Amino acid sequence: MPKIQDKFKELKSKNEKALISYIMTGFPNEHTTLSIVRGLVNGGTDIIELGFPFSDPIADGPVIQNASTVSLNKGAKIEKFFRIVKKIRKETDIPLVLMTYTNILYAHGYTKFMSRVKNAGIDGLILPDMSIEESKNYLKSAKKNNLDTIFLVSPNTNNDRLKKIAKVSTGFLYMVAVFGTTGVQTKIHKYTIDSIKNAKKLIGDKLPIGIGFGISTPNDVKKYASVGVDAVIVGSANLKIIENTPTAKLQKRITEYTKRLKRSTRV
């Protein structure tokens, strides 16, 4: 069974939702990325999303854009990314998802890139700018390399399109909680709750649904868990901690924060 699918099955048997933690590789630097991953693993996160920076990150808010810029300025290269993933794989078997943009794959060639990604230890991909209409070669290469393809939907995705996107998604379906880009929000909107319930009704148990964008507190996690999502995705809040914490204290602080979030996934 694929690693991500296996993780959701395990969590369901324990009445837990998945905590998915996003970080930007190479932010604030390559060495510290490994400490952050250790903090996440020690804190009990279930899946780690590893961002690879792109110069025009359309789905990302200012916090992730800043992390992307820092990583690029520090010389982020795909070879470095593979090196980091291989180091992570030596320490943990946790499911790993690469989040980046389509042009990165296109420039290297889908089949070649995905083969290298799989060999490094990645289990799935999230490409916010990949449309299902343009996804034929992407899906073919992913299937060939046993990689999950995690697509995004938003609260205003109509039912027909949502079903089409869910049909080509594997691993889980990524639901965007808010209109706009990523970031630390202060409110959970009724339209988000309604869209989660609608998606669960349409998809049923065929595919787990993860909710992301604007989740930062244990209360956020608890609220979303109570309305039926299978996973909560936390990104910008992790990066804010990384921005504002001295390196020597970072791993411990990430662990403590992740533990608080994880406790709220137990329903």
C-alpha positions in Angstrom: 0.0 0.0 0.0 1.3 3.5 -0.8 2.8 5.2 2.2 0.3 8.1 2.4 -2.7 5.8 2.0 -1.2 3.6 4.7 -0.8 6.5 7.0 -4.5 7.6 6.6 -5.6 4.0 7.2 -3.5 3.8 10.4 -4.9 7.1 11.7 -8.5 6.1 11.0 -8.1 3.0 13.1 -7.0 5.2 16.0 -9.7 7.9 15.5 -7.1 10.5 14.6 -6.9 13.0 11.8 -3.6 13.6 10.0 -1.4 16.5 10.9 0.4 17.6 7.7 3.3 20.1 8.3 4.7 22.3 5.5 8.2 23.7 5.6 10.3 25.3 2.9 13.5 23.4 2.2 16.6 25.6 2.5 14.9 28.0 4.8 16.6 29.5 6.7 19.4 27.2 5.3 20.0 23.6 4.3 21.5 22.4 7.7 18.6 23.9 9.7 16.0 22.3 7.5 17.1 18.9 9.0 16.7 20.2 12.5 13.2 21.5 11.7 12.3 18.1 10.2 13.5 16.4 13.4 11.4 18.8 15.4 8.3 18.0 13.4 8.9 14.2 13.6 9.5 14.4 17.4 6.3 16.5 17.7 4.2 13.7 16.1 3.4 15.2 12.7 2.0 12.5 10.3 3.1 13.8 6.9 5.7 16.4 6.0 5.2 18.7 3.0 8.6 19.9 1.7 8.4 23.1 -0.4 10.9 23.7 -3.2 11.1 27.4 -4.0 9.9 28.9 -7.2 10.3 32.5 -8.4 6.6 33.1 -9.1 4.7 31.2 -6.3 1.1 32.2 -7.2 -0.6 30.3 -4.4 1.7 31.5 -1.6 1.1 34.4 0.8 3.9 36.7 2.1 5.2 34.3 4.7 5.9 31.5 2.3 7.0 33.9 -0.4 9.6 35.3 2.0 10.8 31.8 2.8 11.0 31.0 -0.9 13.1 34.1 -1.6 15.5 33.3 1.2 15.9 29.8 0.0 16.6 30.9 -3.6 19.0 33.6 -2.4 20.9 30.9 -0.4 21.3 29.0 -3.7 18.4 26.5 -3.7 19.0 23.9 -6.4 17.1 20.7 -7.1 20.3 18.7 -6.4 20.4 20.2 -2.9 16.7 19.3 -2.5 17.4 15.7 -3.4 20.3 15.6 -1.0 18.1 16.9 1.9 15.4 14.4 1.1 17.9 11.5 1.2 19.2 12.7 4.5 15.7 12.9 5.9 15.0 9.4 4.6 18.0 8.0 6.6 16.3 9.2 9.8 12.6 8.6 9.3 10.1 6.7 7.2 7.4 9.5 7.5 5.5 10.2 4.3 7.0 13.1 2.4 5.3 15.3 -0.2 7.0 17.7 -2.5 5.1 21.0 -3.0 6.4 23.1 -5.9 5.3 24.5 -9.3 4.8 22.8 -12.6 7.6 24.6 -14.4 10.2 23.0 -12.2 9.1 19.5 -13.4 8.5 20.7 -17.0 12.1 22.1 -17.2 13.6 18.7 -16.2 11.1 16.5 -18.0 8.3 14.9 -16.1 9.5 11.3 -16.3 13.1 12.0 -15.4 12.2 14.4 -12.6 9.7 12.0 -11.0 12.0 9.1 -11.2 14.6 11.1 -9.3 12.1 12.4 -6.8 10.9 8.8 -6.1 14.4 7.5 -5.7 15.2 10.3 -3.2 12.3 9.3 -1.0 9.3 11.5 -2.0 5.9 9.8 -1.8 3.6 12.4 -3.5 3.5 15.8 -5.2 1.4 19.0 -4.9 1.5 21.4 -7.8 -0.8 24.3 -7.1 -0.7 25.5 -10.8 -1.3 22.1 -12.4 -4.7 22.0 -14.0 -6.4 18.7 -14.7 -6.8 19.7 -18.4 -3.0 19.9 -18.7 -2.2 16.9 -16.5 -2.0 13.9 -18.8 1.8 13.6 -19.0 2.1 14.5 -15.4 -0.3 11.8 -14.3 1.2 9.2 -16.5 4.7 9.9 -15.1 3.4 9.9 -11.6 1.7 6.6 -12.0 4.8 5.0 -13.6 6.8 6.1 -10.5 4.1 5.2 -7.9 3.8 8.9 -6.7 0.6 10.3 -5.4 -0.8 13.3 -7.2 -2.5 15.7 -4.8 -4.7 18.3 -6.5 -6.2 21.4 -5.0 -9.8 22.5 -4.8 -11.3 25.7 -3.3 -14.6 26.6 -1.7 -16.0 27.9 -5.0 -15.0 24.8 -7.1 -18.3 23.5 -8.5 -19.5 20.0 -7.9 -18.8 18.6 -11.4 -15.2 20.0 -11.4 -14.6 18.8 -7.8 -15.6 15.2 -8.8 -13.2 15.4 -11.8 -10.4 16.7 -9.7 -11.0 14.0 -7.0 -10.9 11.3 -9.7 -7.3 12.1 -10.7 -6.2 12.9 -7.1 -4.4 10.2 -5.0 -3.1 10.3 -1.5 -5.6 13.0 -0.5 -7.5 16.0 -1.9 -6.2 19.4 -0.8 -9.0 21.8 0.0 -8.0 25.4 0.3 -9.8 27.0 3.3 -9.9 30.6 2.1 -10.2 32.6 -1.0 -6.7 33.9 -1.8 -3.2 32.9 -0.8 -1.7 31.1 2.1 -1.2 32.8 5.5 -2.1 32.8 9.1 -5.8 33.6 9.3 -7.8 34.7 12.4 -11.2 33.3 11.5 -12.8 30.0 10.2 -15.4 30.9 7.6 -18.8 29.3 7.3 -18.3 28.9 3.6 -15.3 26.7 4.3 -17.2 24.5 6.7 -20.0 24.2 4.1 -17.6 23.3 1.4 -15.9 20.6 3.5 -19.3 19.0 4.2 -20.3 19.2 0.6 -17.0 17.6 -0.6 -17.3 14.8 1.9 -20.8 14.2 0.7 -19.7 14.0 -3.0 -16.5 12.0 -2.4 -17.5 9.8 0.5 -14.7 7.6 1.7 -13.0 7.3 -1.7 -10.3 9.9 -0.9 -9.2 11.6 2.3 -9.7 15.4 2.3 -7.1 17.7 3.8 -7.7 21.4 4.7 -5.0 24.0 4.4 -4.3 27.8 4.3 -4.7 29.8 7.5 -4.5 27.0 10.1 -2.3 28.0 13.0 -3.8 27.0 16.4 -4.9 23.9 18.2 -8.5 25.3 18.2 -8.3 25.6 14.4 -7.3 22.0 14.2 -10.0 20.9 16.6 -12.7 22.8 14.7 -11.8 21.4 11.3 -11.4 17.9 12.7 -14.9 18.1 14.2 -16.5 18.8 10.8 -15.1 15.8 9.0 -11.8 16.6 7.3 -9.2 13.8 7.3 -6.2 16.0 7.6 -5.2 19.6 8.6 -2.3 21.3 6.9 -0.2 23.8 8.7 2.4 25.9 6.8 2.8 29.6 7.4 2.6 29.2 11.1 5.6 26.9 11.1 7.5 29.4 9.0 6.7 32.2 11.4 8.2 30.2 14.2 11.3 29.5 12.1 11.6 33.2 11.3 11.4 34.3 14.9 13.3 31.6 16.8 17.1 31.4 17.3 18.6 28.3 15.6 19.7 26.7 18.9 16.1 26.7 20.2 14.3 26.0 17.0 14.0 22.2 17.0 12.6 22.2 20.6 10.1 25.0 19.8 8.9 23.2 16.6 8.5 20.0 18.6 6.4 21.7 21.3 4.2 23.5 18.8 3.6 20.4 16.7 2.7 18.3 19.8 0.0 20.9 20.7 -1.4 20.7 17.2 -1.3 16.9 17.1 -3.2 16.5 20.4 -6.1 18.4 18.7 -6.3 15.8 15.9 -7.6 13.1 18.3 -11.3 13.0 18.0 
